[in-house]
Amino acid sequence: MATVTAAAPADREWTRLVTVIGFGLPVLVLAVVPPLQYPYWQWTALVLTTPVATWGAWPIHRAALRGLRRGDAGPDVVTALAVAWAYGWSLWAMFFAGAGTTEHTHPVELLAPRASVTAQIYFEVAVVVAGAGLALRRYLPRVEHHDPGEAFPPARTARWAGRWYGPVTLCLTGAATGFWCGAELPTVAVPAGLAVLAIAAPLAVTEAVPVAVAAGLRRAAATGVVVGEEAAPAAAAVDTIVLGRALLHRPVAVTGITVARGTAEGDALAVAAALAGHSPDARISALAGAAAFPPSVSDLAVDAAGSVRATTGARHVALGPPAALGVEVPDALGTPDLVVVWDGQVRAGFTVETGRHPGAAAVVAELRRLGLIPVLLTAADEADSLADGLDVDVVLPAAGPAAKVAVVRRLRADGHTVAVVAGPGAAHLEAADLPVAVGAPSVRGIGLPAGAPEALPGALRLARRITGTAEIGLAVALGAALVGLPVAAAGLIHPLLAAVVGPGVTAAVVLNALRLRR
């Protein structure tokens, strides 16, 4: 029973739209094909248009009344007024201006003539505007929208234009009608005012940005990338990109463990897991999943090299490279990369395998093709090996988080717009114009899947496309308004042409934005 109730409104709207098309199409054909205009054809058009302009357009009229009560002269008000103007004038012409006689003809004119007959009727304009308005009301809400924040420049422009578009249209309609009436050309005044309303009815200005942003975010999610709202405009301005271990290294793998005599392997793994999650070093943090139930720790301390010291229970424990911890590894443990220490003794050693990602060189080359300057920022002991064979301009060794932040700030002070690619929580991410977090979403930047550096160029390209598509759609909508409204007010185009151009622009803008999904 609940399903039937929920589906009923949608079914009614679909029935309404089909009915409007069924009644309106004959009216349009009669108006644009003069040989089909039999004697008193205009009365047939009146009979068919009446349910379209009243019952069919009722959702538009109702929304317009609600908007007027709120003081909002939005697209519904403009559309409702266009339907009422076309239908009301046609009624007056039929009953009082001779348009209902058998001699009345309806020539096809795309450009409105200055010497039109007083008895011109516009039933076809009423049905086209009502049908387009209903179709847009039905299908635009089904297109995913995402309203970005003030950090997205096209959104600010669209909101400003959307606020003023309706009132300016209504003022221009009144001005055009009053001007032509004052010039003693009432036959131009009516079609000019109607053309202004008809071309402005579908408000493409408000659709360009949210549809483009939503389509871009959907495409990003399909590729495993997260694009924040601030990333799109920032990506278009970035000229320098700072890379490091988080992107260019393949995921660290723990390949072996050796425990000292008298130490249980499970005990060593539990202590390592308890400490590893607190280290920014990828080699150390790879041990975070070594145990399912690691013990709790206190008195936590992390040094510049990423080594971790803490207290668990009554033991003072540490995890890190032997040199960083200042301990000597027993011969029985070989030459491990990392060790676990407690009570002053090395209890276990771990070997980890890492290295540069095989696709790193291709990623850097692709970044250069995007016009970016790649800068390598990493620890001094691995800078040379990581940069070998990569087409990077600058290699900047940095010993710790503070040094990396200083490097990014220096690049920005030199006039560069900087993107930083690093692991989640890295301090120098927040110092960047565009943060790109590897392995985690970024609130104001881009989030990449871990171990997939090849996703970076595509993510940057998509972020740029989101901004470009939104700007193009907004420019087309505003351009159509800036050109179409004055031309319509000057009485240079027929209201029917204006009624077709308006929804056509909106459809073109939305369809172009949806191309981002591919």
N, C-alpha and C positions, 0 to 999 in steps of 0.2 A: 504493500500500500504506500509506503514511504517513497518507493522508486517512482511510482506513477505521479505522485504529488510533485516530486522534484523535477520530473521531466516535463510537466505540463507547461510552465512558462516558456521553456525553450521551444516546445511544439507550437505554442501560440505565436511566438515571434517568427518562427519559420513559416507558418501559415500566413501571417500578415505580410511577410516579404514576398512570398509567392503570389499572393493576391494582388499586391501593388504592382508587381511585374506583369501579371496577366492582364490587369485593367489598363496599366499605363502604356504597354507596348503598342496596342492599336492606336492610342492617342498620338504617340510619337510618329508612327508610320503615316497616319493621316496628315499630320502637320508638315512632314518633310517630303511627301510624295504628292505633289499637286494633282496629277491625273486621278488619284484615288478620292479626291475631294468631291463627292457627290452632293447634290442639293441638300442643304441643311445638315451637312456632315458635322458642323460645329456643335450641334445639339447632341449628337452622339458622343462627341468629345467631352461635353459638359457632364453627361450622365456617367461616363466612365471615370472622369477626373474627380467627381465629387466624393466618392468613397475613399479614393487615394488621398486627397487633401485633408480629409477629416478623420475617418477611422484609421486609415493606413498610416498617416503621419501623427497619430495621437501620441505615441511615446515621445516623439520629438517636441510636440506642443507641451506635453506635461513637464518634460525636463526643462523646457524654456521658462515655463511659469515658475517652477521651483528656483531656477537660476535668478529670475528677476526679483523674486521675494528676498533672495540673499544679496541682491545688488550685483550679480555676476552676469555680465553681458558676454557669455561664452559662445561657443560654436552652435549649441542647441538654439540659442536665441536668434542667431543669424539665420540658421536653417529654417526655423519655424516662420520667421518673418518673410523669408524668400518664398516659401510655399504659400503663405497667406497673401502676399503681394501679388504673385502671379495668378492665383485663383481669384482673388477679389477683384483685381482689375479686369480680368477676363469676364467675370460675371457682369460688371458694370458695362463693359463694351457690348456684351450680348444683348442686354435689355435696354440700354439707353443710347448706344452709339452706333447702332445699325449693324453690329457684327453678327446678329442672328438672322439676317436676311439671306435669301437664296443666292443673291449675287456676290456674297462675301467670298473672297479668295484669300489664300494664305501662302504667299510666295516664300521660297526657301532663300534666306539671306543670312550668311555668316557675319557679314559686316552690317551693322545697323545703319540704314539710310537716314539722312537728316530730314527727308520729307516723307515720313511714314504716314500711313492712314491712321486716323484717330481710333478706328475700330479694331486695331490689332489685338489679337487674343494670344495668351501665353499658357494655355493648358499644358502644352508639352514641357514647358519649363517647370511647372508645378510637379508633374509626375517624375521628371528626371531628378530634380532636387530631392523630392521625398524618397524616391527609390534609392538614390545614392546615400542619402542620410541613414536610411534604415539598414542598408547593406554594411556601411561602415560601423554603425552601432552594434551590428551583430558579429562582425568578423574581427574588428580591431581588438576588442577585449580578449579574443582567443589568441592573439599574437602576444607572446611574452613581452612584458615591459619591465624595465628596471630604471627607476628614477635615481640618477647619481646625485651625489652631494655637490656642494658649492665648489669643491676642489676641481670639478670638471668644467672647464671654460665654456664649451658649447651648451652645457646645461644652464649656466647662468644666462646666456644670451636667449635660449629658448624660453626660459621662465619670464624674462623681461618682455619678450615679444608676445608670448601668450597672454600676459596680463593686459597688454594694450591693444592687441589685434582686434578683439571684438568691439570695444568702444570706438576705435579709430574707424572700423568698417561702418558702424552705424552713423557716425558723424559724417563720413564721406558720402554715405547714401543720402543723408538729408541735404548735404551741401550740393551734391550733383543735381538732385531733384529740384531744389530751390533755385539753383542757377539757371537751369534750362527753362523752368517756369517763368523766371524773371526775364529771360531772353525771349519770351513769348514763343517758345518751342515746346509746348507740352507733349507733343508726339515723340520728342527725344527724351524728355524728362522721365517718363515712366520706364521705358526700356533701359535707360542709363542707370537709374536707381536699382532696378531689378537685376541688371547685370552685375553691379557691385556686390549685391547680396549673394547672388548665385555663385560667383567665382570664389567668394570668401567662405562659403558655408562649410566645407570640410577643412578643418583646421590642421593642415599638414605640419604647421610650425611646432605643434605640441607633440607630434608623433616621431619626428626625425631622430631625436637624441635617445629617448628611452628604449625604442625598438632596436636601434643600432647597438646600444650598450648591452641589452639583454641577449641579443644574438651573439655578440662577441663573447660574453661570459659563458654562454651555453657551449660554444665551440671550444673555449679554453677548458671547461670541465670535461668535455669529451676526450681531450688529449691528456688529461691528468694534471693540468696546469691551473693554478689559481691566479686570476688577475684582479687586483684591488682597484677600487674606483680611482685612486690617484695615480695608478700606474700608467693608464692610457695617455694622458697628456704629458706625463714625465718621460715616457718612452720616446715620444716624438722629439723631445729636446735633448736627450742624452747624446753626448759625443765621446765620452770616455767610459770604459767598463773595467772595473777592478775584479780580477779573478784570483782564485786561490785553491787550496787543497780541497775544499768542500765540493767544488765543481769538477776539477780536473783529475782528482784521484778516483780510482775505482773503489768500491766499498771495501773496507778493511775486513779481513777474515782472520780469525784466531785459528792457527794451524797446529798448535801443540801446547801441552802443559807438562811441566816436570815439577814434582813436589819433593821437598827435602825429607830426609828420613825422620819419621815420627810425626809427620803432618798428614792429615787426611785430605785427600783431594777435594772432597765435598766441602770441607771447612775452608780451604783456600779459595775455591770457586765462590762460596757464599760471601766471603769478605771482599773479593774482587768485585763482585756484582754490586755490593753495597756502596762501594766507593766510585765505581766507574761512571755511574750516571751523573756525577757531579763535575766531571771533567769536560772542558771544551775540546780536548784533543781527541780526534777521531779514532786513533789507535787505542787509546785508553777506554773511551766510551763504548767501543765494540764489545767490551766484557760485561756491559750492563745486563745482558740477558743470560749470564753464565749460570745463574741459580734462580730457581722459581721463587724461593722465599728468603731473600737476603736479610740479614739482621739490620736493625736500625742503628744509625750512627749519630754522634754528637761531636761538638768541638771541631767542626769541619773547617779545613783550610786548603785552598787551592793556590799553587804557586804559578809563576809566569809560564812555566813549561807545561802546565796542565796536570802535574802530579797532585795527588790528593792525600791529605793526612786527616785522620779523625780518630775518634774513640768509639769502640763498640764493646759494650759490657765493661770489663776491667782492662781491656787490651788497647794499647796504642797501635794503630794500624796505619799502613801507607801503601799506595799503589802508584807506580810510575816507572820510567826508565831508570836503570841502576845508577847512571851518572847523575841524574837529577835528584835522586834520593840520597846520593853520597854513600852507597853501600857496596860492599865487595861480594860478588856472586861466587858461591862455592863451585869448585870444578865439577861436582856431580850434576849441577844444573845446566851446564853448558854455557851458551851465550844467548840468554833470552833477551827479547826486546823490552819486556816489562816484567816487573817482579812485585810480589806481595810481601810486605814486611810487617812483622809484629814482634813485640818484645825485643827489638833490636836485631832480629835475625831474619834472613831471607827465607821465606817459607815455601815459595813456589815461583816458578818462572814461566812466562808465556811467550811464545813466538807468534808474531802476526805477519800477515802477508799483505802488502799494499803495493802501490805503483801507479803510474799515470794511466788514466783511462785511455783505451785504444782509440777512442774517437775524439780525443782532446784537440789534436792538430786540425781536424776538419771543422770542429766547433769554432776555433779561433779564426780560421780562414773565412768562415761564414759570417762571423761578427765583423770582420774587416769589410766584407761585401756590403754590410749594412751601414758602412760609413763610421764605424766605431773604432776608437783607439784602445786596444787591449793592453792592460797594465797588470803584471803579475805581482801579487802581494802575498808573501808567505814567509815561513820561518827561514832563517838564514841557512840552516843546515840542509835544507832541501830545495832552496831556490834554484841552484844551478841545474840539478838533476830534473826538476820539474819543467824548467824553461827550455831544456835541450830539445831542439827540433820544433819549437813553437814560434810562430811569427808574432812575437810580442815586442812592443817598442821599448818598454821599461820593465826591469825587474827590481822590485823594491823589497829587500829583506826587512822583516819587522819581527821584533822579539816577543811582543805581547799585545794584548788588546789596546792598551793606551797608545802604543806606537802605531798601530793600524788606524786608529781613529785620527791621530795626528796626520798621517799620510793622506787620508781622504779629505780632511779639512784643508790641507795644503793644496791639493788638486783643485778643490772648489774655489779657494782663494785666488788661484791662478787663472780663473775664468772658465773652468771646465764644468759641464753638467755631468755628474758622475753617477753611474750605476754600480752597485757593489753586490757581488755574488758571494755568499758565505752561508755557513750553517746557521740554524735557528739560534737566536740569543747572542750572536756575535755582536760585540759593541760597535764595530764600525758600520754595521748595517744601518743603524739609526742616524749615522752621520751622512748618509748618502742622499742624493736627490731621488734616486730610485733604488730601494732595497729589493734584492732578489734572494729569497731564503730557499735553501736547498733542503728538502725533506720536511717542510712545514709550510702552511699557508702564511701569507703576509698581509696584514691589515691594509697597509697603504702601498704595497708594492706587488711583486710577483712571487708566487710559490711554485717551486719546481719539484718533481719527484726525485727522490734520492737515487743516485747512480745512473741518471739519464741526462748527461750534459747536452746531448743532441737536442733536447727540448728547449734549450735557452734561445737560440736564434728564432725558432718558430714562435715562442712566447713574445719576444720583443716585436717581431713582425706583426703578430696579431694585435698587440696593444696599440701599435701605430695605426693599424687598419681600423680599429674601433674609433679612434679619434678622427681619422680621415673620413670614414664613412659618415659619422655623426655630423661633421662639419659640412660635408658635401650635401647631405640631406637637408640640413638647416639652411644652407645657402640656396639650394633649389627652391625650398618652400618660401623663404623670404624674397628671393628674386622673383618668383612667380607673383607674389603679393605686390611687390614694389612696381612691377611692370603691369600686371593685370588689373589692379585696382584703379590706377589713373586712366588706363585705356578704357576700362568699362565706364568710369565716371564721365569720360569725354564723349560717350555715346558712340564709340567706334566699333563695338562688337555686339552681336546679337546676344540676348540673354541665354538662348539655348546653347551657343558656343561656350559662354561663360559657365553654364551649368555642367558642361562636359569637362572643361579644363580643370575646374576645382577638384573633383574627386579623382581625376586622372593624375594630377600632381601628387595627391596623397598616396594613391596606389603605387606610383612610381617610387616615391621616397621609401615606403614601407618595404616593397619588394627588393629594392637595392640594399636596404639594411639587412634583410634576411639572407642575403648572399654571404654574410659573414659566417653563417652556420656551416657552410661547405668548406 
